Amino acid sequence: MTFKYSVTLPISGGNKLSRFKDWAEQHVPAVRYSLPPQTPIKTETMTVRLASLEERQHLLQAFARSSQM
């Protein structure tokens, strides 16, 4: 599967990948995404790769509605 689109989200602290996966399961379960293999604790953003432009919009709308991650 090709993930042509990306979005960079503000997320700080440890366990970014597992926290994003938990959030995505609750808020955007139908969105297909790819995460980096790891992220440094010191970074305050994370780039998520997405399969389509519609899924990118859906994820951004869900993220705007949700202030938790």
C-alpha positions in Angstrom: 0.0 0.0 0.0 1.3 3.5 -0.8 0.9 6.3 1.6 1.2 9.4 -0.5 -0.1 12.0 1.9 1.2 13.1 5.3 0.2 15.3 8.2 2.4 16.5 11.0 0.7 16.5 14.3 1.7 18.2 17.6 2.4 15.5 20.1 5.0 15.7 22.9 6.3 13.3 25.6 7.0 9.6 25.5 5.1 6.8 23.9 3.9 8.9 21.0 3.3 5.9 18.7 1.2 3.9 21.2 -0.8 7.0 22.2 -1.5 7.9 18.6 -2.6 4.3 17.8 -5.0 4.4 20.8 -6.4 7.7 19.8 -6.8 6.6 16.1 -8.7 3.5 17.2 -11.2 5.6 19.1 -11.5 8.5 16.7 -10.7 7.4 13.2 -10.8 3.6 13.0 -11.3 3.5 9.2 -8.3 5.6 8.4 -5.3 3.8 6.9 -2.0 5.2 8.2 1.6 4.5 8.5 3.8 5.6 11.5 7.5 6.0 11.7 9.3 3.1 13.4 10.2 5.3 16.3 10.2 8.9 17.4 12.6 10.7 19.8 11.1 11.7 23.1 12.4 15.3 22.7 10.4 16.0 19.5 7.1 17.7 19.8 5.6 16.6 16.5 5.1 13.4 14.6 4.4 12.9 10.9 1.7 10.4 10.0 1.5 9.0 6.5 -1.9 8.5 5.0 -3.3 6.6 2.0 -5.6 9.3 0.6 -6.4 12.9 0.7 -9.9 12.2 2.1 -8.4 10.2 5.0 -6.0 13.1 5.7 -9.0 15.5 5.9 -10.9 13.0 8.1 -8.0 12.7 10.5 -7.4 16.5 10.7 -11.1 17.0 11.4 -11.1 14.4 14.1 -7.9 15.8 15.6 -9.5 19.3 15.7 -12.5 18.0 17.5 -10.3 16.1 20.0 -7.9 17.9 22.3 -6.5 14.7 23.7 -3.4 12.8 22.5 
